[in-house]
């Protein structure tokens, strides 16, 4: 499993780097829409109990329309800041659900509209944050990816090396507190590295603090999607990515951190126009 994960990660890294630095704004935004809103939307529909291809296609069209509206909204600087602040508050509030993991468990395969709306918000906030960061500076999108990758890798290896008390045994029994601390520490270092990338709008101290905070949000995102999967009796949201599961399995942590990071960048570039 580790070998499969590593190989898939290397391929994904190569594709993402090529897309971030090789594509202009419109093609990159369309690619993000395909990955996040179309593929992620299809998987998310299953987590919320939306069955049937026609219903799922209709749901994806709603997401695409919402994504197009958000792209237009971010043309106004003030609206962008408000949007990213809303996304950050949304994730902070959503993480409160983790304290009551049995709430929202379906009794069968019925549709759960509230959960579907929450998944839609998760996907839309992630999509627009990714797209906006790329417009501002592709290096900033890379910095976000590096911070969350460091958090995931640090948590994985620290947790396996040290073990200890489970972080959230009722949601994701494999995660440990030691792993979470290792991931947070690694994200802090990656945040420092991100501040040294070309044209970074913040300094090393802010980079470290941002890495630590984003790691905490990423843990919440990971556990939130894990809880939704547990409610549906699923291990992965799909089998699209060998060793990694589906798109939602890959952007759970990243999507939770993205609005907050975009907000940081927005605040850090306040004097730039």
C-alpha positions as CSV (number, residue, x, y, z in Angstrom):
1,X,0.0,0.0,0.0
2,X,2.8,2.4,0.8
3,X,4.5,1.8,-2.5
4,X,1.2,2.4,-4.3
5,X,0.7,5.6,-2.4
6,X,4.2,6.9,-3.1
7,X,4.0,6.1,-6.8
8,X,0.6,7.8,-7.1
9,X,1.9,10.8,-5.1
10,X,4.9,11.2,-7.5
11,X,2.7,11.1,-10.5
12,X,0.2,13.6,-8.9
13,X,3.1,15.9,-7.9
14,X,4.4,15.9,-11.5
15,X,1.0,16.6,-13.0
16,X,0.2,19.4,-10.4
17,X,3.6,21.1,-10.9
18,X,3.1,21.0,-14.7
19,X,-0.4,22.4,-14.4
20,X,0.4,25.1,-11.9
21,X,3.4,26.5,-13.8
22,X,2.5,25.4,-17.3
23,X,-1.1,26.5,-17.6
24,X,-2.5,30.0,-17.8
25,X,-5.5,31.2,-15.7
26,X,-8.4,29.9,-17.8
27,X,-7.1,26.4,-18.5
28,X,-6.0,25.9,-14.9
29,X,-9.4,27.1,-13.6
30,X,-11.2,24.7,-16.0
31,X,-8.9,21.9,-14.8
32,X,-9.7,22.7,-11.2
33,X,-13.4,22.7,-12.0
34,X,-13.1,19.3,-13.5
35,X,-11.2,17.8,-10.6
36,X,-12.9,19.6,-7.7
37,X,-16.4,20.3,-8.8
38,X,-17.1,17.5,-11.3
39,X,-15.2,14.5,-9.9
40,X,-15.3,15.7,-6.3
41,X,-19.0,16.6,-6.7
42,X,-19.8,13.1,-8.0
43,X,-18.1,11.5,-5.0
44,X,-19.6,14.0,-2.6
45,X,-23.1,13.2,-3.9
46,X,-22.6,9.6,-2.8
47,X,-21.6,10.7,0.7
48,X,-24.8,12.6,1.0
49,X,-27.0,9.8,-0.4
50,X,-27.8,11.4,-3.7
51,X,-28.4,8.4,-6.0
52,X,-28.8,8.1,-9.7
53,X,-26.7,9.5,-12.5
54,X,-29.3,12.1,-13.6
55,X,-29.6,13.5,-10.1
56,X,-25.8,13.6,-9.7
57,X,-25.3,15.3,-13.1
58,X,-27.8,17.9,-12.1
59,X,-26.0,18.4,-8.8
60,X,-22.7,18.9,-10.6
61,X,-24.2,21.5,-13.0
62,X,-25.3,23.4,-9.9
63,X,-21.8,23.3,-8.5
64,X,-20.3,24.4,-11.9
65,X,-22.8,27.3,-12.0
66,X,-21.8,28.2,-8.4
67,X,-18.1,28.0,-9.3
68,X,-18.6,30.3,-12.3
69,X,-20.4,32.8,-10.0
70,X,-17.6,32.7,-7.5
71,X,-15.0,33.3,-10.2
72,X,-16.8,36.5,-11.2
73,X,-17.2,37.5,-7.6
74,X,-13.4,37.3,-6.9
75,X,-12.9,40.0,-9.6
76,X,-13.8,42.4,-6.8
77,X,-11.1,42.5,-4.1
78,X,-13.4,43.3,-1.2
79,X,-15.7,40.4,-2.2
80,X,-12.7,38.0,-2.3
81,X,-11.7,38.9,1.2
82,X,-15.3,38.4,2.5
83,X,-15.6,35.1,0.6
84,X,-12.4,33.7,2.1
85,X,-13.3,34.9,5.6
86,X,-16.7,33.2,5.2
87,X,-14.9,30.0,4.1
88,X,-12.6,30.0,7.1
89,X,-15.5,30.6,9.5
90,X,-17.5,27.8,7.7
91,X,-14.7,25.3,8.4
92,X,-14.2,26.4,12.0
93,X,-17.9,25.9,12.6
94,X,-18.0,22.6,10.6
95,X,-15.2,21.2,12.8
96,X,-17.5,21.5,15.8
97,X,-19.5,18.6,14.3
98,X,-16.5,16.3,15.2
99,X,-17.5,16.7,18.9
100,X,-20.8,14.9,18.2
101,X,-19.8,12.3,15.5
102,X,-23.1,10.3,15.8
103,X,-25.1,13.3,14.7
104,X,-26.1,13.1,11.1
105,X,-25.6,9.4,10.7
106,X,-28.2,8.2,8.1
107,X,-30.6,5.4,8.9
108,X,-30.2,4.0,5.4
109,X,-29.4,5.3,2.0
110,X,-31.7,8.3,2.2
111,X,-30.6,11.7,0.8
112,X,-29.3,14.1,3.4
113,X,-29.8,17.6,2.0
114,X,-27.9,19.4,4.9
115,X,-24.9,17.2,4.3
116,X,-25.1,17.7,0.5
117,X,-25.1,21.5,1.0
118,X,-22.1,21.2,3.4
119,X,-20.2,19.1,0.8
120,X,-21.1,21.7,-1.9
121,X,-19.7,24.5,0.3
122,X,-16.5,22.5,0.9
123,X,-16.0,22.0,-2.8
124,X,-16.8,25.5,-3.8
125,X,-14.6,27.2,-1.2
126,X,-11.7,24.9,-2.2
127,X,-12.2,25.5,-5.9
128,X,-12.3,29.3,-5.7
129,X,-9.4,29.5,-3.2
130,X,-7.2,27.3,-5.5
131,X,-8.1,29.3,-8.6
132,X,-7.6,32.7,-6.9
133,X,-4.2,31.8,-5.4
134,X,-3.0,30.8,-8.9
135,X,-4.1,34.1,-10.3
136,X,-2.3,36.1,-7.6
137,X,0.9,34.0,-7.8
138,X,1.3,30.3,-8.8
139,X,4.0,30.0,-6.1
140,X,1.4,30.7,-3.5
141,X,-0.7,27.7,-4.6
142,X,2.5,25.6,-4.5
143,X,3.2,26.9,-1.0
144,X,-0.2,25.7,0.2
145,X,0.3,22.3,-1.4
146,X,3.7,22.0,0.3
147,X,2.3,22.9,3.7
148,X,-0.5,20.4,3.6
149,X,1.7,17.7,2.1
150,X,4.2,18.2,4.9
151,X,1.4,17.9,7.5
152,X,0.2,14.7,5.9
153,X,3.7,13.2,5.6
154,X,4.7,14.3,9.1
155,X,1.6,12.9,10.6
156,X,2.0,9.6,8.8
157,X,5.6,8.9,9.8
158,X,5.4,10.3,13.3
159,X,2.2,8.4,14.0
160,X,3.7,5.1,12.8
161,X,7.0,5.7,14.6
162,X,5.6,6.8,18.0
163,X,2.0,5.6,18.1
164,X,0.2,6.3,21.3
165,X,-3.2,7.7,22.1
166,X,-5.7,7.8,19.3
167,X,-6.7,11.2,18.1
168,X,-10.4,10.5,17.2
169,X,-11.1,6.8,17.7
170,X,-14.8,7.1,16.9
171,X,-14.0,8.8,13.6
172,X,-10.6,7.6,12.3
173,X,-9.0,5.0,14.6
174,X,-5.7,5.0,12.7
175,X,-4.8,8.6,13.6
176,X,-2.9,9.4,16.8
177,X,-2.1,12.5,18.8
178,X,1.6,12.0,18.2
179,X,0.9,11.9,14.5
180,X,-1.1,15.1,14.6
181,X,1.7,16.9,16.5
182,X,4.3,15.6,14.1
183,X,2.2,16.8,11.2
184,X,1.7,20.3,12.8
185,X,5.4,20.6,13.4
186,X,6.2,19.6,9.8
187,X,3.6,22.1,8.5
188,X,5.3,24.9,10.5
189,X,8.6,24.1,8.8
190,X,6.9,24.0,5.4
191,X,5.3,27.3,6.2
192,X,8.7,28.8,6.8
193,X,9.9,27.4,3.5
194,X,6.8,28.8,1.8
195,X,7.7,32.3,3.0
196,X,11.0,32.0,1.1
197,X,9.4,31.2,-2.2
198,X,9.5,33.9,-5.0
199,X,7.3,37.0,-4.3
200,X,5.9,35.6,-1.0
201,X,3.8,38.4,0.5
202,X,4.6,37.5,4.1
203,X,7.7,36.8,6.2
204,X,9.1,33.7,7.9
205,X,7.4,34.3,11.2
206,X,4.0,34.6,9.6
207,X,4.8,31.6,7.4
208,X,5.5,29.4,10.5
209,X,2.4,30.5,12.3
210,X,0.4,30.0,9.1
211,X,1.7,26.5,8.7
212,X,0.8,25.6,12.3
213,X,-2.8,27.0,11.9
214,X,-3.3,25.4,8.5
215,X,-2.3,22.1,9.8
216,X,-4.9,22.3,12.5
217,X,-7.6,23.1,9.9
218,X,-6.3,20.3,7.7
219,X,-6.8,17.8,10.5
220,X,-10.4,19.0,10.9
221,X,-11.0,18.6,7.1
222,X,-9.5,15.1,7.1
223,X,-11.6,14.0,10.1
224,X,-14.8,15.6,8.6
225,X,-14.6,13.7,5.4
226,X,-13.6,10.6,7.4
227,X,-16.8,11.0,9.5
228,X,-18.9,11.3,6.4
229,X,-17.4,8.1,4.9
230,X,-17.9,6.3,8.2
231,X,-21.5,7.3,8.2
232,X,-21.9,5.6,4.8
233,X,-19.7,2.6,5.6
234,X,-17.1,3.6,3.0
235,X,-13.3,3.4,3.2
236,X,-12.7,5.8,0.3
237,X,-14.8,8.2,-1.6
238,X,-13.8,6.4,-4.8
239,X,-11.0,4.2,-6.3
240,X,-9.9,6.9,-8.7
241,X,-6.3,7.3,-7.3
242,X,-4.5,4.0,-6.4
243,X,-3.5,4.0,-2.8
244,X,-5.2,7.3,-2.1
245,X,-8.9,6.7,-2.8
246,X,-10.8,9.5,-4.5
247,X,-10.6,13.2,-5.1
248,X,-12.3,14.0,-1.9
249,X,-9.9,11.8,0.0
250,X,-7.1,14.0,-1.5
251,X,-8.5,17.4,-1.0
252,X,-10.1,16.9,2.4
253,X,-7.2,18.4,4.3
254,X,-6.2,20.8,1.5
255,X,-9.8,22.1,1.0
256,X,-10.2,22.9,4.7
257,X,-6.9,24.9,4.7
258,X,-7.4,26.7,1.4
259,X,-9.8,29.5,2.3
260,X,-7.8,30.4,5.4
261,X,-4.6,30.5,3.4
262,X,-6.3,32.6,0.7
263,X,-7.5,34.9,3.4
264,X,-3.9,35.3,4.7
265,X,-2.7,36.1,1.3
266,X,-5.5,38.6,0.7
267,X,-4.6,40.3,4.0
268,X,-0.9,40.2,3.2
269,X,-1.4,41.9,-0.1
270,X,-3.8,44.5,1.1
271,X,-1.6,47.4,0.1
272,X,-0.9,46.0,-3.4
273,X,-4.2,47.3,-4.9
